[in-house]
Amino acid sequence: MIRVRKWLAAAAAVVMITGSLLQTGMAPGLLSGMTVYASGAERTTDTAEGESAEQTADTAGNESADEAKDGTTVQLTENSEFQTALQSTAGDDTNEAAEAVPEVTLRISNWEEYIDLGDWDEEETIDLESGDIIGENSMIDDFEEWYYETYGITVNVEYSTFGTNEDLYNMLSLGDEFDLVCPSEYMVMKLMAEDMLVPLSDAFFDTADRNNYYSIGVSPYIQEIFDSHEINGESWSRYMAGYMWGVTGIVYNPEAVSEEDASSWAILSNPDYRRQITIKDNVRDSYFAAVGALKSELLTSEEFLSDPNYAQRLEEEMNDVSDETIAAVEEYLTDVIDNAYSLESDSGKADMITGKVVANLQWSGDGVYTLDQAEEDGMELCFTVPEESTNIYFDGWVMLKSGIGDDAAKQHAAEAFINYVSRPDNVVRNMYYVGYTSVISGGEDTRIYEYAEWCYGAEDEEEETAEYPLGYFFSGDSTDENYIITAPADQVNRQLAAQYPSEKTLDRASIMVYFDSGTSEKINRMWIHVRCYDIRDVPVWIRVLAAAVAVVAVVLSVRRKIIVAGKEKKNSENSVRFRDV
């Protein structure tokens, strides 16, 4: 019965599209290359929406947007490669195609715990003015169902995860094949530079197609960054669709750390917090923080801050990879590791909550999670961004040549997945589940902004409040009064500041650019020295003993060579005397 309903829904969609296309005169050319996959289903008046297919078609003929009753836009692109690919998946025989629904396998790899897996409790329902949102099923299962209902095609998602960008790259280097992956911006730049990506299709950017939730809803602030940054003359936005974004900062315990100390990267080496700080166990975040600390005086000087080309100079300084700077960073990070409680990739959150440490270099998304969990335990933590600079980061979806190749059906499914997770209700689900901030603002759909207010808006009885403008993100206008949250005053330094950094914070944000292979090798070598071995950690007596052992070894080696040489000379003389006899 479920399959029959799905066939009928697909049939209704086809009839609807046909009715619309007949009005525009496009149907003959398009339908000549398209197989109707639901024609084998029995026609009854008991359709999935309680309407006949004819009624649906009549409705579609009178509406300008080709919308089904549930509000889902059903449009098929005029892409001959896509239509040919779909036809081939079902077979050439018309009767066979009527029996078989085309299938596409989509292999996706994403960060661990970075998408809504569903199974929410009823009390977790997010009750917005526009309606309730709850994650009952996993986002993957919901996408498979939506794709079938929207396009009449079965997509089977093979979903896997990776731990770091480097893990993903190593998997690709070893031959693992994925169609769609979600690395960070620097890895996207590397993949672009190595010509490993498939560009997003022109159809993906068509805002007239209301299923293109990404292009319709991406934040103007994010879009400008993606458009203005290039690799080999091509913008990020040609290849990457953003997913989550944020900045790096310091999560700290205000009872043990002053806001002034937490507002500088120099806190990482501050002996007042010896063995009470954790830093990231990856070279890029640690390198960026070290450069900020080493150049603190310059970066905070009035001359530097008032420079008309401040943003450009900031990016140049924070991406300084001269030999002198790399050497200085190595020495500084050696001191930092000696001062730190630990290097970590994920444990810093728990260490803050349990009180093992009082400060933690953290990504803003994990900062939100840490503050939330601490609050549940009756503990107040804060988040701040150092005054020198902050690294703005992005995770985004890209399609791989090794997976997608020239397969138009796979590319359509991959781009549809990006759009599905960019639909405002799904954006809210993912933000709630993972804690990070989506690059999607929603366009004319207000649900994402409503969610921000739902999370951080002050209650009516709140006495101390602060106005927190978010127009820069939601509309592109920082003065837009439609996007000002009245929040509890303390949120200016807590979750709200981590979830949506203020425009003032972002003014001192810099992207860490892609380094070529030679530079990357130097930085990685530096990190190995810092991470794995420091001669200063070795006690003096061991160093003296090691030197003595080395001297003895050299003496014995020389002595052995002298003895061997003497024996060889004696043997040679005996041999000569023997021949003379």
CORQUI-V999023 format. One record per backbone hydrogen bond with DSSP energy under -1.0 kcal/mol. CO is the residue of the C=O (numbers start at 1). NH is the residue of the N-H. Records with the same first field share a line. If there is no record, write none. Layout:
BEGIN
CO = NH ; NH
END
This chain:
BEGIN
1 = 5
2 = 6
3 = 7
4 = 8
5 = 9
6 = 10
7 = 11
8 = 12
9 = 13
10 = 14
11 = 15
12 = 16
13 = 17
14 = 18
15 = 19
16 = 20
17 = 21
18 = 22
19 = 23
20 = 24
21 = 26
26 = 30
27 = 31
28 = 32
30 = 33
31 = 34
38 = 41
45 = 47
47 = 50
52 = 56
53 = 57
54 = 58
55 = 59
56 = 60
57 = 61
58 = 62
66 = 74
68 = 71
72 = 68
77 = 79
79 = 83
80 = 84
81 = 85
82 = 86
83 = 87
84 = 88
85 = 89
93 = 97
94 = 98
95 = 99
96 = 100
102 = 154
104 = 156
106 = 158
107 = 179 ; 180
108 = 160
109 = 182
110 = 162
116 = 139
121 = 124
122 = 125
126 = 128 ; 133
128 = 131
131 = 128
133 = 126
135 = 120
136 = 119
138 = 142
139 = 143
140 = 144
141 = 145
142 = 146
143 = 147
144 = 148
145 = 149
146 = 150
147 = 151
148 = 152
154 = 104
156 = 106
158 = 108
160 = 110
162 = 112
164 = 168
165 = 169
166 = 170
167 = 171
168 = 172
169 = 173
170 = 174
171 = 176
172 = 175
179 = 400
180 = 109
181 = 398
183 = 396
184 = 188
185 = 189
186 = 190
187 = 191
188 = 192
189 = 193
190 = 194
191 = 196
192 = 195
196 = 401
202 = 205
203 = 206
206 = 209
209 = 212
211 = 213
212 = 216
213 = 217
214 = 218
217 = 441 ; 442
219 = 223
220 = 224
221 = 225
222 = 226
223 = 227
224 = 228
226 = 237
229 = 236
231 = 234
234 = 231
235 = 238
236 = 239 ; 240
238 = 200
241 = 397
243 = 439
244 = 395
246 = 393
247 = 364
249 = 362
250 = 384
251 = 360
252 = 382
253 = 256 ; 257
258 = 262
259 = 263
261 = 264
263 = 387
264 = 267
265 = 268
266 = 269
270 = 273
271 = 274
273 = 276
276 = 358 ; 359
277 = 341
278 = 361
279 = 344
280 = 282
282 = 286
283 = 287
284 = 288
285 = 289
286 = 290
287 = 291
288 = 292
289 = 293
290 = 294
291 = 295
293 = 296
295 = 299
296 = 300
298 = 301
301 = 305
302 = 306
304 = 307
307 = 310
309 = 313
310 = 314
311 = 315
312 = 316
313 = 317
314 = 318
317 = 320
322 = 326
323 = 327
324 = 328
325 = 329
326 = 330
327 = 331
328 = 332
329 = 333
330 = 334
331 = 335
332 = 336
333 = 337
334 = 338
335 = 339
336 = 340
339 = 275
342 = 279
344 = 281
346 = 349
347 = 351
348 = 352
349 = 353
350 = 354
351 = 356 ; 357
358 = 253
359 = 278
360 = 251
362 = 249
363 = 367
364 = 368
365 = 369
366 = 370
367 = 371
368 = 372
369 = 373
370 = 374
371 = 375
372 = 376
373 = 377
374 = 379
375 = 378
382 = 252
384 = 250
390 = 510
391 = 248
393 = 246
394 = 185
395 = 243 ; 244
397 = 241
398 = 181
399 = 198
400 = 404
404 = 407
406 = 408
407 = 411
408 = 412
409 = 413
410 = 414
411 = 415
412 = 416
413 = 417
414 = 418
415 = 419
416 = 420
417 = 421
420 = 423
423 = 426 ; 427
424 = 428
425 = 429
426 = 430
427 = 431
428 = 432
429 = 433
430 = 434
431 = 435
437 = 245
439 = 219
442 = 445
446 = 450
447 = 451
448 = 452
449 = 453
450 = 454
451 = 455
452 = 456
453 = 457
459 = 462
464 = 489
466 = 487
468 = 485
470 = 473 ; 474
471 = 475 ; 476
477 = 480
480 = 483
483 = 470
485 = 468
486 = 458
487 = 466
488 = 491
489 = 492
490 = 493
491 = 494 ; 497
493 = 383
494 = 498
495 = 499
496 = 500
502 = 506
503 = 507
505 = 508
506 = 509
508 = 390
510 = 392
516 = 520
517 = 521
518 = 522
519 = 523
520 = 524
521 = 525
522 = 526
523 = 527
524 = 528
525 = 529
526 = 530
527 = 531
528 = 532
529 = 533
534 = 537
535 = 538
539 = 543
540 = 544
541 = 545
542 = 546
543 = 547
544 = 548
545 = 549
546 = 550
547 = 551
548 = 552
549 = 553
550 = 554
551 = 555
552 = 556
553 = 557
554 = 558
555 = 559
556 = 560
557 = 561
558 = 562
559 = 563
560 = 564
561 = 565
562 = 566
563 = 567
564 = 568
565 = 569
566 = 570
567 = 571
568 = 572
569 = 573
570 = 574
571 = 575
572 = 576
573 = 577
574 = 578
575 = 579
576 = 580
577 = 581
END
